[in-house]
């Protein structure tokens, strides 16, 4: 289910709870108002019944017939009040209690009328009047007390239910929001981790996510992109190699031309002087031819090793040896550009666990960029030294070129970003960055416009046990 739908359902559920509680609260409030209206009516009735009882005492004490007439008038007005307020009384106390109240009032009225007909009351009639009045007043007071208690009970129950509902809705909202936010945050962290990994050249998949929401679609798309990038990584590296080969081929051709010329000159001289040469001289001539041929073979082998696509195959290696194998590949480019090169390789460096061909690719890219950034007479420094703490090795490529503007430094490892204009592909440093990250290393750049650029590659030293276990 999509996150949007989850949020909508969550809001609908919480809204339904709130509406239900609101309906319940309104219903209870209406019931409370109804009972309060009855209590107000009952207070008026009790006041009337109290006046009737006072008139009774006057009648018994003073035999005042006008008191009976006053009681009779009160009974009539009270009956009218009850009939007029029936709509408010019945919902509060019910029809049964109302009929009981009317019955008690009617009986009291009949007793008062009987007393009015007889004149002076006898003890039996007096007791009858007192009993009817007391019964009427006690019933009225009892239902009034009962309704007051019911009002209090309703208010207390409503308070409890509202408090419980408040915490229930709050807990439900927090749990649902926490559940959804945790899913979102968990997915976002996985996406962030993968995108950071991709930016560092590690093309892994996000495993263990089967969500069918928007983030699940994003994760699926990123996994597909990661697989495609992993598939294309070697193609990009090889493409950059081919671009570098265009530069290297000119140098290789120049390097091959020299020994070929030497072989030609030796052959011509050998042919001309053959009759005068001793056996030892003839062997020396052939040895020179063999030496020049070996020189050509090494040049061609280095070029083939560099250009041939190979799977990553890390092994224990000496970084100084890798640097020394790389320099012949770029030597002619350095010579043609009239660049002075200085190499300072520390001895006794720890071995590394690297793919030599990939590290050669990095070094060729860095050296090519350095040479292309300088004019004739520039200086190129290549150095190796122990890293900080002695658990790594650092290789620095330093040039005295035009430098990189500060605003460009954060982007130099971005794919297709180049400061060379149309002459650059923008892939060299990006590919190099991915290779170094795959080797669990670091690559750093320091540059100052008009002074030059220093690129430092730091690679972890070889740990026999770790690589054996890995």
N, C-alpha and C positions, 0 to 999 in steps of 0.2 A: 504494500500500500504506500502511496506517495506521502511524503511528509506533510504536504498541504492538506491532504484528506485526513491524516491523523490529527492535525491541529484543529480542523473543522469539527471532527467527531468529538474531540476533547472539549471544545468550546460548546458544542451542542449539549453534551452530557452535563457539563457544569451549569449551562444556562437552564437546562431542564430542572436540575436540582434547585437552582435559585428561584425559578418560577413556581415550583412545587412548594417550596418553603414560603414564598411570598403569598401563594394562595392559602396555605394553611394559616399563616399569620393574619391575613385579612379576615378569614373565616372566624378565627378565635377573637379577633378584635371586634367583629360584628356581634358575636355572641356575648362578649363582655359588655358592649354598649347596650345590647338588649337587656341584659340582666341588671345593668346599672340603672336603666330607665325604670325597670320594675321596682328596684330598690327605692328609687325616688318616689314612685307611686305608693309603695308599701309604707314608706315613712309618713306620707300624707294620710294613708288609711289608718296607720297606728295612732297618729295624732287624733284623728276623728274618733277612733275607738276609745282612746283615753278620755276624750271629752264626754263620750257617752257614759263611761264608768263614773266620771265625776258627777254627771247629772243623776245617775242612779243613787249615789250617796245623798245628794240633796233631796231626792224623792223619799228615800228611806228615813232620813233625819227629820225633814220638815213636812213630809206628805204633800209636797208641792206638785200639783198636777201639771203645772207649766213645764216642769222638768221632764215629764213624760213626753209632752209635746215637742220639746227640744230634741229629746232622744229620737223621737219618730222622724223629725225633720232631718236629723243627721243621718239616720238610716237611709232615708230616701236619697239624699245627696250622695251618700257613699255608694249606694247601688248604681246611681247614674254614673258616678266616676268610674266604677268597675266596668260597666258596660262600655263606656267611652274608651277605656284603655285596654279593652280585650285584646286588640292586636299586639299590644306591647306585653301584656301579662301572659298570654298563652305561650308564646315562644320561650318565655323565661321559666315558668313553673309548670307548664303543661295544663291541659284541659281538665284533668282529674282534680288537681289541687284548686283550680279556679272554681269548679263546681262545688267542691267542699267548702270553699270560702263563702260562695253565694248561699249555700245551704245553711251554714252557721249564721250568716247575716239574716236569712229569711226566718230561721227559728227564733233568733233574738228579737226580730221585728214582731213575730206573732206573740211572743211572751209579753212584750211591751204593750201591744194592743189589748191583750187580755187584762193586764193591770189597769189600763185606761178604762175598760168597761166596768170593772169591779169596784173601782173607787179606791178604798183603803186596802192596801195589800196585806194579806195574811202571811204568816211565817212560811207556809209552803210556797206561795207565789213568789215571796221575796227570795227564797233560796233558789227557786227556778230561774228568776231574773239574773241573780248573781252568777249562777252556773252557766247560763247561756252567754252572758257578757264575758265572763272569764274565759270560756271556751273559744269565743270569737277572737278575743284579744290574744290569747296564747297561741292559737293557730296562726294568726296573722304574724305574730312576732317570730314563731318558729320557722315559717317559710321565708321570712325576711332574713333571719340568721343563716338559714340554709343557703339562700341565694348569695348572701355576702361571702359565705365560705366557698361556694362554687366559683364566684368571681375570683377570689384569691387563688383557688386551685388552678383555674384556667390560666391566670397570669403566671403563676409559678411554673406550670407545665409548659406554657409557651416560652418562658424564659429558658427552661432547660432544653427544650427542643431547638430553640434558636441558637443557643450556645453550642449544643452538640452538632447541629447542622453547619454552623459556621466552621467549626474545627474539621468536620468531615469534608466539607467543600474545600477548605484550605489544604487539608492533607491530600485530597484527591488531585487538586490542581498542582500541588508541589510534586507529588509522585509522578503524575503524567508528564509534567514539564521536565522533571529530572530525567525520566526515562527517555523522552524524546531528545532532550538536549544531550544526554550521554551518548545516544546513538549518533547524533549529528557530530558531536565533538570527537567521538571515537573514529568515525569515518573521515572527518576532516584531518585528524592527526595522521591517519594512515595515508591520506592523499598528500598531506604536507611532507611526510617522510619519503614517500615515493617520488614526488616532484623534486625534492632536494637531492635524492639519490640519483635521479635522472640528470639533474643539472651537474652532478659530480661525475657523470659518465657510467653510473651503475644502473643497468636496466633490469630491475627486478619487478615481480608482480606483487600485487596486494592479494594475499591468500586469506581464506576464512571469512570472506564477506559474501553473503547471499541475499542482501537486502534488495527489495524491489521498488525502492523509492528513488528520488532524484539523485541522491548520493550514490546509490547502487549503480545507476546509469553512468555517473561521472567516473566511478571506480572502474567499471567495465571499459569505458572509453580510454581511461589512462592505462589500463592493463594492455589494451590493444596497441596503444601508442608506444608503450614500453617495449612490447614484443617487436613492433615494427622498427623502433630505434635500435634495439639490440641486433636486429637483422641487418640494419643499414650501417651499423657502426663500422664494421670491417670494410664495407664498401666506401665509406667516407674516408677512413684511414688510407685505403688503397688509392682512392682518388687523389688525396693530398700527396701520397707518394709519387703518383704519376706526374702531378704538377711539379713536384720537386725534381723529378727525373729530367724534366725539360731543361732545368738549370744545370743539373749534374752532367747531362749528356755532353754538353759542350766541353766541360772540363775533362770528362773521360776520353772524348775524342782527342783532345790535346795531349792527354797523358799517354794515349796509345800511339799517337803520331811520333812522339820522341823515340820510343824503343824501336818502332818500325823503321824509322830513318837510320837509326844506329845499325839495325840488322842489315839494311840495304847497303850501307857504307862498308860494313864488315865483309859482306858477301862480295862486293865489287873488289875490295882490296885483296881478299883471299884469292879471287879468280886471277887477278893481275900478278900477284906475288907467289902463286902456288909453286912454280918450279924452284924458286929460291928458298922456300920455307922448309925448315927442318920439321921432323915429326912433332917435336915439342911445340913449335910455333903453330903448327896446324891444330893441335889439341887446344892451345890457348885461344885461337880464333873461334873454334867450335864452342868452347866454354863461354866466350862472350856472347855468342849467338844464343846459347841456352839461357844465360842470365837475363838477356833482354826478353826472350820468350817467356820466362818465368815472371818477369815484371808485368808483361801484358796479361798473362793468365791471372795474376793476383788482382789487377785492376778490373778485369772482366768479372772475376768471381765476386769481388766486393760489390760491384754494381748489381749483379744477379741476386746476391744475397739480400741486398737492400730492396730491390724491386719485387722479388718473388712473394706473392701473398702466402702467409703462413698463419696457422692458428696460434693463439696465445700459448706459449710454452715456457713458463717461468722456470728458471734453474738457478743454482748458485753461480754467481758470476763476480768478477772483479771489475768495478766500474772504470778504473783507469784503463783496463784493456779494451773496454767498450768504447771509451773516448778515443783511444789511439786507433781503433779500427774505423771510427767514423771520420776522423780528420782527412784521410786520403780522398774520401768522397767529395769533400768540399774544398780541397786544397786549391784546385785550379780556379774555382770561383773566387776564392780569396786572392789568389795571385792576379787574376785578370782585373779585379776591382782595385788592385794596388793597396791592399789592406795589410797592415802589419799585425801578425798574430803572435801572442805570447801564451804559452801553456805552462801552468804550474800545478802539477798533480802531486798531492801528498802521498808519501809511501806508507805502507802498513795500514791502509784503510780496511775496515771489516768488509767481508763479502756481502753482496746483496742477493735477494731472491727476486729475479727480474726476467722478463722476456727481452733478450738482448736486441732483437730486431726492432721491437717497439720503442725501446729506449734510444736506439740509433735514430729512429724516425723523429723522436722528440728533439734530439740534439741537432739533427740536420735542419729541422724547422727553426729552432732557436738561432742557430748560426746563420742560416739564410736570412732570417729577419734582421739580425744584427748587421750583416754585411750590406743588405739593401738599405739600411737606415743611414749608412755612412757614405761620405765622399772619399775620393782618393786621398790616401795619406792617413786614414783613420786607423784606430788601433782596436784590436779584438783580443780580449783576455778570456781564457778558459781555465778554470781552476776547480780542483776537488779538495775537500777537507772534511774532517770529522764534524758531524752535527753536534748541536748542543746536547750535553749529557752523554755523548759517546754512543748513543743507541741508534744513530742514523748517519748518513753520509750526505753532504751537500755538494752540488755541482753548480757553479756559477758561470753564466755567459754574460760578459760585460762588453758594451760597445761605447764608442765616443761619438755616437750619431746625433741626430736631431732631437731625440727624446720624444716622450709622449705627453701631450697636454693633460693636466690633472683631471679635467672633465671626462677624458676618454678612458682613464685607468680602470674605473669600475666595470667597463664593458669589453675589455680586450679579450676576455675568454668567451664572450658570447659568439655563437655560430654566425658566420657571415659578416661579422663586424671587422672592418679593416680601415686603417689610416693610410693605405697606399693608393687610394683612388681606384682607377680601373685596373691597375696592375696587381691587385691583391684579391684572393678568393675569400678571405675572412674565415678560413677553416683551420689554418695551421695551428694557432694557439688553442683553439677550441678542441681540436683533436688531441693535441699535446696534453691539455688539461685533463681530458677524459682518461688518457693512458696513465698519467701519473696518479690520478685518483684510484684507478683500478689496481695500481700497485701499492695502494694505501699510503701514498706519499703526499707531499704538499708542493705547490708551485707558487712563488711569490714574485712580484714585480715592483721595482723601485725605479723611478724615472724623473729626470729633470730636463725641461726643455732647453735645448742648446748645449747640454752637458753630456747626456747619454742615458743609457738604460741598463739596469742590472736585473737579470732574471735568474732566480735561484730555485733549483729543484732539490727537494729533500726527500730521500728514500730511506725506509727503515732497514736496519741491518738484518742479515740473515740469521735466523734462530733455527737451528737444526731440528730441535724437538718439536717446535710449533709447526713447522712446515711438514715434518714427517707425520704428525698427527692430523694436520689439515688435509 
